[in-house]
């Protein structure tokens, strides 16, 4: 019997299929960063709300057969979901392997019962966890003979807690502010007890025709303290009215106190909630760039990336900068970019980030970002800004792939303006991607119909484009300046360097793939 | 070199870089600065330094920029408001002076132009676009660097057409001269259209006139030969 369990445990441990299936269910049910889970959560929320809607409809309508079938379908899904959660809650076979290997190590006989005890205890702790109980209570109302169970259908609404992060945080608010809420509850209880006792003593013995018993007194007290005041019971004696005054004033205090607790806690949670959302989004991104520092340079860069739909994430720890970036709907994390945990969490190591750009106005901070990023990922591309030319070498030693000296480049550009202002204006327009002409690169794709044809077959004049030259990417990126159009033969992976208007360049890119040259192929 | 004096207002980090490059190109640099440490630093690098405040018009007049044949005036202090004030003051006194001012935010460019600057340089914009090209257009960055900073034999040149030159009153589509010299026409600054620069890629068959400036791209030798041709045939 023992060996049967052990062999089966080892079989599961070595089975890739078993691992993949369990991992799939884990991602679907528990992995907060998984896209699958997001879709599953939406589906479950829909299922819960629709079954509750059916319950409401059922109150004064006869249940349609297809709605009954739908309810059955939903309950089957709930049962499968609960069983799957039970399954992924722990790795039972690992207990057996662990215990077996331990006993082998100390040369003692292995008893499977010991492992089973641990497994059952783990599974029971899941079964009796609050969310699991809610899941079970949500399934029970399906048993129609017991009509009373139908009220438990409302427990399905609690299931939504599982599927929405914001509601989960709301639940955490109550857990974290337990002490404050307990104090509030005690105050509330004492006020109710005090008020109801007074009113019952003075108006209970037939003085007030609406107060028949102590419950009526409690009811009046709660309605008054909550400042609802239905008016169905109102005090008729002086003592009762004085008690009412105290209760109303106290009630306002209780409401103000509870509101302030909830709002303070929620505003604290809001930042965490946002950060978690950004982290989740960052983890689902592929090929994105991390911009550390959202200063003047960071803003220009972010706008340029937005224009070409390049995904990026900004890290900045300044409150105002963070707000500014957040207002512009850029994916932003408020934090220290030199913090390795933060960089790790947003996917610098093995995640979707392919480049990190350190452009704060402090060279020491940039250096620290480079070192942290390089230590986490030796292959990531790091571009850094050096504010002081003397720091450039240090940034390269630290591991920067490229270093930008903004002042040096600006000075070079400015010095060109002194010599040839008109030429400079032309280049400057291109450099600044202004509204006029732009310089762009067009790669000749393998499916292009123009491969093997002369350059003159590409109708550049039709699009008013100027060809500066061609880069031979298959030949060590050799640059051919202004090639002769009637001689040059187009090859695959050639890169055309073109100046012209954006629309014309886009159209040429399409034409190079979708149209055919007019003449016969050369060679 | 005639007309080779450059005045740089303030010896900021950017000013230090500009001074170095222009000094290497043979320009005579005059630094205007009030901070003693920066004055000392500028002097140690061999620049002529004047310790005056340009917030006073009298001091600007004392520079006598008209008579001294100043090539350009750089206004590159780290303070945006002071830059605006000095640019406006210098422009009001010297109408034809070439003023290049720094701006630290794109939205400030317009204000600086209104103050009278001929050209705005924004280190953050230039730096950010350089990073952007490093990632998205590395080939273009390489080519622009080669053209701009003369790292290869391809250069950019501007030529103003003289009266009776072989290009005077010639339609662009009617001449093969540029092809003959393997030159690319980037664009034209047309005197008739209020000094407006037109990219050749706009597709206009432009009629060239004396006073128009052509911006050409070509190999240094071809550009030299073309310049000689224009000079000889006018």
Interface residues (C-beta under 8 A of the other chain):
Chain A: X289 X295 X296 X297 X298 X299 X300 X301 X304 X305 X308 X310 X355 X357 X359 X383 X385 X387 X388 X389 X402 X404 X406 X407 X408 X409 X410 X411 X412 X413 X414 X415 X416 X417 X418 X419 X420 X421 X422 X423 X424 X425 X426 X427 X429 X430 X431 X432 X433 X436 X437 X439 X440 X441 X461 X464 X465 X466 X467 X468 X469 X471 X477 X479 X481 X482 X495 X497 X499 X500 X501 X504
Chain B: X6 X13 X14 X16 X17 X18 X20 X21 X22 X25 X27 X71 X72 X74 X98 X100 X102 X104 X105 X106 X118 X119 X121 X122 X123 X124 X125 X126 X127 X128 X129 X130 X131 X132 X134 X135 X136 X137 X139 X140 X143 X144 X147 X148 X149 X154 X156 X157 X158 X182 X183 X184 X185 X186 X187 X189 X197 X199 X200 X201 X202 X203 X213 X215 X217 X218 X219
